[in-house]
Amino acid sequence: MPLYYRASNIRGVATALAMSDLTDASFIQENLAVALDYGYYKAMRKEFPVEGSVVLFCDMGKYATTVTVVRFTNVRLVRPSHP
């Protein structure tokens, strides 16, 4: 889901999916989806160093800019918590 979607937007998407008999959907934010996609394929190839790798994803849209920092290892994804 885009970060700018509010609860009403998400309910609308969920309702549309339910009307199409697609009720087992899970939603994640698009910045997390990008990080998971990147990390999944890099980890499958064992391309991350043993000590891990920190990657910054920047999404510069028309109305907002989102920066997501993720630390990857070959074992798991760790997303730093926000203050």
Secondary structure as GFF3:
##gff-version 3
##sequence-region A 1 83
A	DSSP	alpha_helix	7	19	.	.	.	ID=ss1
A	DSSP	alpha_helix	30	44	.	.	.	ID=ss2
A	DSSP	beta_strand	53	60	.	.	.	ID=ss3
A	DSSP	beta_strand	65	72	.	.	.	ID=ss4
A	DSSP	beta_strand	77	78	.	.	.	ID=ss5
###
